[in-house]
Amino acid sequence: MNLSSARAGASHRDFTAHAAEELAAFHEIAKGLIDRLDVQGVLETILARATALAGTSDGFLYLAEGDELVVRLGFGKFRDEVGYRLARGEGLAGRVFETGEPLAVDDYQAWEGRRRDFDDHPFHAMVGVPLRASGRVAGVIGISHPELGKSYTASEVEVLRRFADLASLALENARLFTAADEGQTRFRSLVGNIPGAIYQATFDGAWSIRFMSDTMEELCGYPPEDFTTGRRTVESLIHPDDHAAVMAEFDVALRSLEPYILEYRVIHRDGSIRHVHERSRGIAGPGSTILLDGSLFDVTERRRAEETRTHLAAIVESSHDAIYGTGPDRTITSWNASAARIYGYTAEEVLGRPVSMLVADAADPEARRISDQVFGTGESVVIETVRRRKDGSLFDASLTVAPVKDGAGNVVGTSAVLRDVTERKRIEAERDRLLATEQETRAAAESARSELAKQNERLRELDHLKDEFIALISHELRTPLTSIRGYIDLILEDGSLTADQRRFLEIADRNSDRLLRLVGDLLLVAQLEAGNLELEPAPINLAAIAGDSLVAALPGAEAKQIDLILEAENVQVLGDSVRLGQVLDNLVSNAIKFTQEGGRVVVQVEARGGEAILEIRDSGIGIAPSDQPFLFDRFFRTAEATQSAIQGTGLGLTITKALVEAHGGSISVSSEEGSGTTFRVALQLERDAAPARDLAGAAS
């Protein structure tokens, strides 16, 4: 609506003629004022509306500051007067401030109460109306007109007064809003600086969060709007294991309307678990409504620190070492159970007393010296020393004294860890004694070892001489024995021998043959040990060798009514047929000798597992377990063979083993007393056998 319609046929506005229209426009003006909530904006709107209402462009607005008025806003000729001050009663505005009533003058320049400061201002008619707040004058609106002869009537002044009353309400509303907004800002700033989430809630059958501080997002990961809009509840954050207990305590606290403190766990948005400390109190509201103001603090780090302290305290208390602390005055401040056990003092007996009471000699400044060093350097001291127990006894101790520092790095105490090393010292002394004894014993043993080495060397020399002697004797015996056997054979061919003569010659022939075999065995052993055995390897049928051996052994088997059985496959090996025949002869001969009359000997030849297997099984007397490890030793004879006077030299199995190994094979025995014996020889099949030169080398 146009508030400044021109007077018909006049150059200035007819204020009275349009009063009715202006009053009708107050509703629109009031709406415009109320829509502005900032104080400065309201002031500008008030002055703009007032000057428009009066049909002028010159106006000012004073606000009260104590007993003075200060220009806060000026339009037109008053634009540069912002900050101008008036005392109560001075000038037109001061009179309005003093009386609280509107004041109009027709010509300010001629008015006796004018301020000389405005003598050069070309305005005449002026009116001032008060702005009120809480029953007092809070300011003054001033309007002036530059035309001489223009005056404001009582009705015009009344319109401005009514406008000022409306403007006063708008100004007070803006001030209250600004104060509330500033208070809210200060409240949010205060709440934002609190290391926890602050909330306000109303319970009227369901919880409604009216306010939740921004720090809630830091605590749980969800923005406060999630809670104030009802998208999420604080209850939904509670850890499932804590939920029932927390809600039970919460219900009790609400029913009693007493302040409550709860600590529980919540699940953060990122899945981590936080510990919170809640302080709240319910207040009864209208009807069944309950108002709740509370706070939530993240105490996760505190709980972890407490758990760490508890854990460390448990470690300290359960330690087998004495652990105690001292303060800056060198008095004892803490004392664990092991300290009480080692020293014999209870905590009550030592706390607050000087640490020097623990040294061996009260006059010894060691404790003070250690403490001064730790406090002075800030570094740990490690020593071995002697300490005194409550009963006066002394003990050896290993002591570590470390500095205890505050947050600024200043040493404020010490922590000592002491271990009773008396037993260790005793063990060390015993160790040193044993070490000395060991060194003496080692020296004696070294001397004995040297002497033994000399004796062993001498024995090896004697053994070598013995082997040479045996070889020499065997060689020297073989030639005459061969001659003797030849002559015996010639004599036995003589048909004129008497029965006794023939019997005596046959006995001599058998014994010479036995002696010749013994000489042969001795020579073979000597060759084996000297590395001079020569093999003549060639592809041979092991079954044929076994058959020949059984044929040769048949007379001896028939004499004892022993069955000889051959179970043979055609198995080809690469070897010396004479030496492998000797292996079979020795094993079959042994089997016949140690098998009772009516028994049996089985020779089996087969290919098994990629090897040629030769087994000689008998049903003889068996071999005692204690004798079996020595069967292949030179000249070894079992106790049973000796007791039964079974002939043998103890060289057959030694030779057999050497010949088998010279062919790259192995020999083993299994036997049970009274149930017979089995010798098993394993040789390489012909396709897997080593070249002849390697077999010859193996014999050496």
VOTIBA-870939 format. One line per field, with one value per residue (C-alpha): residue number from 1; residue in three letters; x, y, z. Coordinates in steps of 0.5 Angstrom, whole numbers, plus 500, padded with zeros to 3 digits. Layout:
BEGIN
num = c(NUM/...) .
residuo = c(ALA/...) .
east = c(X/...) .
north = c(Y/...) .
up = c(Z/...) .
! end
This chain:
BEGIN
num = c(1/2/3/4/5/6/7/8/9/10/11/12/13/14/15/16/17/18/19/20/21/22/23/24/25/26/27/28/29/30/31/32/33/34/35/36/37/38/39/40/41/42/43/44/45/46/47/48/49/50/51/52/53/54/55/56/57/58/59/60/61/62/63/64/65/66/67/68/69/70/71/72/73/74/75/76/77/78/79/80/81/82/83/84/85/86/87/88/89/90/91/92/93/94/95/96/97/98/99/100/101/102/103/104/105/106/107/108/109/110/111/112/113/114/115/116/117/118/119/120/121/122/123/124/125/126/127/128/129/130/131/132/133/134/135/136/137/138/139/140/141/142/143/144/145/146/147/148/149/150/151/152/153/154/155/156/157/158/159/160/161/162/163/164/165/166/167/168/169/170/171/172/173/174/175/176/177/178/179/180/181/182/183/184/185/186/187/188/189/190/191/192/193/194/195/196/197/198/199/200/201/202/203/204/205/206/207/208/209/210/211/212/213/214/215/216/217/218/219/220/221/222/223/224/225/226/227/228/229/230/231/232/233/234/235/236/237/238/239/240/241/242/243/244/245/246/247/248/249/250/251/252/253/254/255/256/257/258/259/260/261/262/263/264/265/266/267/268/269/270/271/272/273/274/275/276/277/278/279/280/281/282/283/284/285/286/287/288/289/290/291/292/293/294/295/296/297/298/299/300/301/302/303/304/305/306/307/308/309/310/311/312/313/314/315/316/317/318/319/320/321/322/323/324/325/326/327/328/329/330/331/332/333/334/335/336/337/338/339/340/341/342/343/344/345/346/347/348/349/350/351/352/353/354/355/356/357/358/359/360/361/362/363/364/365/366/367/368/369/370/371/372/373/374/375/376/377/378/379/380/381/382/383/384/385/386/387/388/389/390/391/392/393/394/395/396/397/398/399/400/401/402/403/404/405/406/407/408/409/410/411/412/413/414/415/416/417/418/419/420/421/422/423/424/425/426/427/428/429/430/431/432/433/434/435/436/437/438/439/440/441/442/443/444/445/446/447/448/449/450/451/452/453/454/455/456/457/458/459/460/461/462/463/464/465/466/467/468/469/470/471/472/473/474/475/476/477/478/479/480/481/482/483/484/485/486/487/488/489/490/491/492/493/494/495/496/497/498/499/500/501/502/503/504/505/506/507/508/509/510/511/512/513/514/515/516/517/518/519/520/521/522/523/524/525/526/527/528/529/530/531/532/533/534/535/536/537/538/539/540/541/542/543/544/545/546/547/548/549/550/551/552/553/554/555/556/557/558/559/560/561/562/563/564/565/566/567/568/569/570/571/572/573/574/575/576/577/578/579/580/581/582/583/584/585/586/587/588/589/590/591/592/593/594/595/596/597/598/599/600/601/602/603/604/605/606/607/608/609/610/611/612/613/614/615/616/617/618/619/620/621/622/623/624/625/626/627/628/629/630/631/632/633/634/635/636/637/638/639/640/641/642/643/644/645/646/647/648/649/650/651/652/653/654/655/656/657/658/659/660/661/662/663/664/665/666/667/668/669/670/671/672/673/674/675/676/677/678/679/680/681/682/683/684/685/686/687/688/689/690/691/692/693/694/695/696/697/698/699/700) .
residuo = c(MET/ASN/LEU/SER/SER/ALA/ARG/ALA/GLY/ALA/SER/HIS/ARG/ASP/PHE/THR/ALA/HIS/ALA/ALA/GLU/GLU/LEU/ALA/ALA/PHE/HIS/GLU/ILE/ALA/LYS/GLY/LEU/ILE/ASP/ARG/LEU/ASP/VAL/GLN/GLY/VAL/LEU/GLU/THR/ILE/LEU/ALA/ARG/ALA/THR/ALA/LEU/ALA/GLY/THR/SER/ASP/GLY/PHE/LEU/TYR/LEU/ALA/GLU/GLY/ASP/GLU/LEU/VAL/VAL/ARG/LEU/GLY/PHE/GLY/LYS/PHE/ARG/ASP/GLU/VAL/GLY/TYR/ARG/LEU/ALA/ARG/GLY/GLU/GLY/LEU/ALA/GLY/ARG/VAL/PHE/GLU/THR/GLY/GLU/PRO/LEU/ALA/VAL/ASP/ASP/TYR/GLN/ALA/TRP/GLU/GLY/ARG/ARG/ARG/ASP/PHE/ASP/ASP/HIS/PRO/PHE/HIS/ALA/MET/VAL/GLY/VAL/PRO/LEU/ARG/ALA/SER/GLY/ARG/VAL/ALA/GLY/VAL/ILE/GLY/ILE/SER/HIS/PRO/GLU/LEU/GLY/LYS/SER/TYR/THR/ALA/SER/GLU/VAL/GLU/VAL/LEU/ARG/ARG/PHE/ALA/ASP/LEU/ALA/SER/LEU/ALA/LEU/GLU/ASN/ALA/ARG/LEU/PHE/THR/ALA/ALA/ASP/GLU/GLY/GLN/THR/ARG/PHE/ARG/SER/LEU/VAL/GLY/ASN/ILE/PRO/GLY/ALA/ILE/TYR/GLN/ALA/THR/PHE/ASP/GLY/ALA/TRP/SER/ILE/ARG/PHE/MET/SER/ASP/THR/MET/GLU/GLU/LEU/CYS/GLY/TYR/PRO/PRO/GLU/ASP/PHE/THR/THR/GLY/ARG/ARG/THR/VAL/GLU/SER/LEU/ILE/HIS/PRO/ASP/ASP/HIS/ALA/ALA/VAL/MET/ALA/GLU/PHE/ASP/VAL/ALA/LEU/ARG/SER/LEU/GLU/PRO/TYR/ILE/LEU/GLU/TYR/ARG/VAL/ILE/HIS/ARG/ASP/GLY/SER/ILE/ARG/HIS/VAL/HIS/GLU/ARG/SER/ARG/GLY/ILE/ALA/GLY/PRO/GLY/SER/THR/ILE/LEU/LEU/ASP/GLY/SER/LEU/PHE/ASP/VAL/THR/GLU/ARG/ARG/ARG/ALA/GLU/GLU/THR/ARG/THR/HIS/LEU/ALA/ALA/ILE/VAL/GLU/SER/SER/HIS/ASP/ALA/ILE/TYR/GLY/THR/GLY/PRO/ASP/ARG/THR/ILE/THR/SER/TRP/ASN/ALA/SER/ALA/ALA/ARG/ILE/TYR/GLY/TYR/THR/ALA/GLU/GLU/VAL/LEU/GLY/ARG/PRO/VAL/SER/MET/LEU/VAL/ALA/ASP/ALA/ALA/ASP/PRO/GLU/ALA/ARG/ARG/ILE/SER/ASP/GLN/VAL/PHE/GLY/THR/GLY/GLU/SER/VAL/VAL/ILE/GLU/THR/VAL/ARG/ARG/ARG/LYS/ASP/GLY/SER/LEU/PHE/ASP/ALA/SER/LEU/THR/VAL/ALA/PRO/VAL/LYS/ASP/GLY/ALA/GLY/ASN/VAL/VAL/GLY/THR/SER/ALA/VAL/LEU/ARG/ASP/VAL/THR/GLU/ARG/LYS/ARG/ILE/GLU/ALA/GLU/ARG/ASP/ARG/LEU/LEU/ALA/THR/GLU/GLN/GLU/THR/ARG/ALA/ALA/ALA/GLU/SER/ALA/ARG/SER/GLU/LEU/ALA/LYS/GLN/ASN/GLU/ARG/LEU/ARG/GLU/LEU/ASP/HIS/LEU/LYS/ASP/GLU/PHE/ILE/ALA/LEU/ILE/SER/HIS/GLU/LEU/ARG/THR/PRO/LEU/THR/SER/ILE/ARG/GLY/TYR/ILE/ASP/LEU/ILE/LEU/GLU/ASP/GLY/SER/LEU/THR/ALA/ASP/GLN/ARG/ARG/PHE/LEU/GLU/ILE/ALA/ASP/ARG/ASN/SER/ASP/ARG/LEU/LEU/ARG/LEU/VAL/GLY/ASP/LEU/LEU/LEU/VAL/ALA/GLN/LEU/GLU/ALA/GLY/ASN/LEU/GLU/LEU/GLU/PRO/ALA/PRO/ILE/ASN/LEU/ALA/ALA/ILE/ALA/GLY/ASP/SER/LEU/VAL/ALA/ALA/LEU/PRO/GLY/ALA/GLU/ALA/LYS/GLN/ILE/ASP/LEU/ILE/LEU/GLU/ALA/GLU/ASN/VAL/GLN/VAL/LEU/GLY/ASP/SER/VAL/ARG/LEU/GLY/GLN/VAL/LEU/ASP/ASN/LEU/VAL/SER/ASN/ALA/ILE/LYS/PHE/THR/GLN/GLU/GLY/GLY/ARG/VAL/VAL/VAL/GLN/VAL/GLU/ALA/ARG/GLY/GLY/GLU/ALA/ILE/LEU/GLU/ILE/ARG/ASP/SER/GLY/ILE/GLY/ILE/ALA/PRO/SER/ASP/GLN/PRO/PHE/LEU/PHE/ASP/ARG/PHE/PHE/ARG/THR/ALA/GLU/ALA/THR/GLN/SER/ALA/ILE/GLN/GLY/THR/GLY/LEU/GLY/LEU/THR/ILE/THR/LYS/ALA/LEU/VAL/GLU/ALA/HIS/GLY/GLY/SER/ILE/SER/VAL/SER/SER/GLU/GLU/GLY/SER/GLY/THR/THR/PHE/ARG/VAL/ALA/LEU/GLN/LEU/GLU/ARG/ASP/ALA/ALA/PRO/ALA/ARG/ASP/LEU/ALA/GLY/ALA/ALA/SER) .
east = c(500/503/503/505/499/500/495/491/493/499/506/507/503/496/498/491/487/491/491/486/489/496/492/490/497/499/498/502/508/507/508/514/517/516/519/526/529/536/536/540/535/529/532/533/526/523/526/524/517/517/520/515/509/511/512/520/527/530/529/534/533/536/537/538/545/544/542/544/541/546/544/544/541/540/537/537/541/542/546/552/550/551/554/552/550/545/544/537/533/537/534/528/530/532/526/522/527/526/518/516/511/511/514/512/515/513/520/526/530/526/525/528/530/534/541/546/550/544/544/546/541/536/530/524/518/520/517/519/516/518/520/518/521/519/515/521/524/528/529/526/524/525/522/524/521/525/519/518/511/510/507/505/498/496/493/499/503/498/499/507/506/502/507/512/509/508/516/517/514/518/525/524/522/528/533/530/531/538/539/536/540/547/545/544/550/554/550/553/560/560/557/562/568/565/569/562/555/550/542/535/530/522/519/511/511/517/523/524/531/530/537/544/550/555/560/555/558/565/563/559/560/553/551/546/541/540/537/534/530/528/532/536/536/541/539/540/548/548/552/548/551/550/543/539/543/543/536/534/538/535/528/529/533/527/522/525/527/534/540/544/550/551/557/556/559/556/558/561/559/565/564/569/567/567/566/561/560/552/550/543/537/529/524/517/513/506/502/506/511/519/524/531/538/544/551/555/562/567/571/574/581/580/578/584/588/585/585/593/594/590/594/601/599/597/604/608/604/605/612/617/622/622/619/618/618/621/619/623/625/628/622/619/612/610/612/610/608/615/619/615/617/625/626/621/618/611/608/606/613/617/612/614/621/628/630/637/634/635/642/647/650/646/652/653/651/650/642/643/648/644/638/642/645/638/635/641/642/635/638/637/642/644/648/649/650/648/642/639/633/629/632/639/641/645/643/646/642/641/638/635/633/630/627/620/618/612/609/614/620/622/624/619/621/624/622/627/627/631/632/635/641/644/642/645/651/652/651/656/661/660/660/667/669/666/669/676/675/673/679/683/680/680/687/688/683/687/693/690/687/694/697/691/692/699/697/692/697/701/695/694/702/701/695/698/704/699/695/702/704/698/698/705/704/698/702/708/703/699/704/706/699/698/703/701/694/697/701/695/691/696/697/689/689/694/689/694/692/689/683/686/691/686/682/688/689/682/682/689/686/680/684/689/683/680/687/687/681/683/689/685/680/686/689/682/681/688/687/680/683/689/684/688/681/680/673/672/665/660/653/651/645/644/640/645/650/645/644/651/652/647/650/656/653/649/654/654/646/645/649/645/638/637/633/636/630/632/626/629/627/632/635/641/646/653/658/664/661/667/666/658/659/663/658/653/657/659/651/649/655/653/645/647/652/647/641/639/638/632/631/631/635/631/635/630/632/628/627/624/623/628/633/636/634/638/635/638/633/634/630/636/638/637/642/641/639/645/650/647/650/657/656/660/666/672/673/666/663/656/656/651/657/662/658/656/663/661/667/668/674/669/671/666/661/666/668/661/659/666/664/657/659/664/659/655/650/648/647/642/640/634/633/629/632/630/626/632/635/634/640/638/643/640/644/643/640/644/641/642/649/655/661/666/671/667/666/673/674/669/673/678) .
north = c(500/507/511/517/519/527/532/534/540/541/540/537/531/532/527/528/526/520/518/513/509/509/506/501/500/498/491/491/495/490/484/487/489/482/479/482/479/482/489/493/491/492/499/501/498/502/509/507/506/512/517/514/515/522/524/526/523/526/522/519/514/515/509/509/508/509/516/518/518/515/516/509/511/517/518/524/530/526/521/523/524/516/516/523/523/527/528/527/533/536/538/535/528/529/532/526/521/525/526/520/523/525/533/537/544/548/551/548/553/558/553/556/548/547/545/549/544/544/551/550/544/547/544/547/542/537/531/526/520/515/508/504/497/494/501/505/510/505/510/516/516/523/526/533/537/542/546/553/553/546/543/537/536/533/527/526/526/521/516/517/515/509/507/508/503/498/499/498/491/489/492/488/482/483/484/478/474/476/475/468/467/469/465/459/460/461/455/451/454/452/445/444/445/440/433/429/429/433/431/433/429/428/422/421/414/414/418/424/427/435/437/433/436/435/431/425/424/423/419/414/416/418/425/428/429/422/422/429/426/420/416/413/412/412/405/402/403/399/393/387/384/390/392/388/391/398/398/395/401/406/404/404/411/414/411/415/421/421/423/416/414/409/406/401/399/402/400/405/406/403/397/399/398/404/405/411/414/417/422/424/426/425/431/430/434/435/429/423/426/426/431/428/432/428/427/422/422/417/414/408/411/411/404/402/406/403/396/397/399/393/389/392/392/385/383/387/384/377/378/374/380/385/391/398/405/412/419/425/425/418/415/408/409/402/395/389/382/379/385/383/376/377/383/380/387/388/394/398/397/401/406/413/410/412/407/407/402/396/397/392/398/403/408/406/412/407/408/415/415/411/415/421/418/416/423/427/423/421/414/407/404/396/394/387/389/386/387/386/383/385/379/382/377/379/376/378/382/384/391/395/403/406/414/415/421/426/429/434/429/431/425/425/418/412/404/399/392/387/380/375/372/368/362/364/366/359/356/360/359/351/352/355/350/344/348/348/340/339/343/338/332/334/335/328/325/328/325/319/319/321/315/310/313/311/304/303/305/300/295/296/295/288/287/288/284/279/279/279/273/269/270/268/262/260/261/257/251/251/248/242/241/240/236/231/231/229/223/221/220/216/211/211/208/202/196/192/197/194/196/200/203/205/208/212/215/217/221/224/226/229/233/235/238/241/244/246/250/254/256/258/262/265/267/270/274/277/279/282/286/288/290/285/281/281/279/277/279/276/275/269/265/265/259/255/257/255/248/247/248/244/238/239/239/233/228/231/232/225/223/227/225/232/234/239/243/248/253/257/262/264/270/273/277/280/277/273/265/262/267/267/260/260/265/259/254/257/258/252/248/252/250/243/243/247/243/236/229/229/236/240/246/250/255/260/264/270/277/281/289/290/286/278/275/269/266/260/257/251/248/247/250/257/263/266/274/276/272/275/282/278/273/276/278/274/268/269/262/262/259/253/251/251/247/242/241/243/244/251/257/263/265/263/268/274/272/271/278/281/277/280/287/286/285/291/287/286/280/279/274/272/267/264/259/252/254/255/260/264/268/273/276/281/283/287/284/284/290/294/292/296/295/290/295/298/291/290/296/295/288/293) .
up = c(500/498/505/502/497/495/497/491/488/494/494/501/504/508/513/517/511/510/517/517/511/515/521/517/514/521/520/514/518/524/520/516/523/526/521/522/528/528/532/527/522/526/527/520/519/524/522/515/516/521/515/510/515/516/509/510/508/515/521/527/532/539/544/551/555/562/563/556/549/543/536/533/526/522/515/511/514/520/517/520/527/529/536/538/545/549/557/560/558/553/546/544/544/551/553/551/554/561/560/557/552/545/543/537/535/529/528/531/529/534/539/546/548/541/541/538/535/529/528/521/519/515/518/522/524/529/533/537/540/545/544/551/554/560/563/561/555/551/546/541/534/531/525/522/516/512/510/514/516/516/523/526/529/535/531/527/533/536/529/530/538/536/531/536/541/535/534/541/541/535/538/544/541/536/543/546/540/539/547/546/540/543/549/545/542/548/551/544/545/552/551/545/550/555/553/553/550/553/552/554/553/554/556/555/553/548/549/545/544/544/544/543/543/537/541/540/533/536/542/537/530/529/528/533/528/528/535/535/529/532/527/532/540/545/547/541/542/548/548/548/554/558/555/560/567/564/563/569/573/569/570/578/577/573/578/584/580/583/580/577/574/570/566/560/553/547/540/535/528/526/530/536/543/547/555/557/563/564/569/569/573/571/573/574/568/567/567/567/563/565/563/563/562/562/560/556/557/553/559/554/555/563/563/559/563/569/566/565/572/575/570/572/579/579/575/581/586/583/582/585/585/591/588/591/590/593/593/592/600/599/603/601/598/595/597/594/597/595/598/604/603/602/607/612/613/612/608/614/617/611/608/609/612/609/604/607/612/607/606/610/614/616/616/609/604/598/598/598/593/588/589/588/581/579/580/578/571/570/568/571/576/576/581/585/593/599/603/610/612/618/622/621/616/610/603/596/591/584/584/579/580/575/575/575/571/571/565/564/564/571/576/582/585/583/582/585/583/587/586/592/588/594/591/585/588/591/585/581/587/586/578/579/583/579/573/576/578/571/568/572/570/563/563/567/561/556/559/559/552/550/553/551/543/544/547/541/536/539/539/531/530/534/530/523/525/527/521/517/521/520/513/513/517/513/506/509/512/505/501/506/507/500/499/505/502/496/499/503/497/493/499/500/493/495/495/500/506/512/515/520/516/511/517/520/513/512/519/517/510/514/519/513/509/515/516/509/509/516/512/506/511/514/508/505/512/511/503/505/511/507/501/496/494/487/484/477/476/470/469/473/475/482/482/479/484/490/486/486/493/495/491/495/501/500/503/510/510/508/514/519/515/514/508/503/499/493/492/486/481/475/478/474/478/476/481/482/481/486/491/491/491/497/501/499/502/508/510/508/511/518/517/517/522/527/525/529/525/521/520/514/510/505/500/497/491/488/485/490/491/485/489/488/495/497/504/508/513/518/523/527/535/533/536/543/542/546/541/535/535/534/529/524/528/527/531/535/536/540/547/544/539/544/549/543/541/534/529/527/527/527/521/516/517/517/511/508/510/507/500/500/502/496/491/494/498/505/510/516/520/524/529/535/540/539/532/527/524/517/514/508/503/498/492/486/480/474/470/477/478/478/473/474/476/482/485/485/488/493/495/498) .
! end
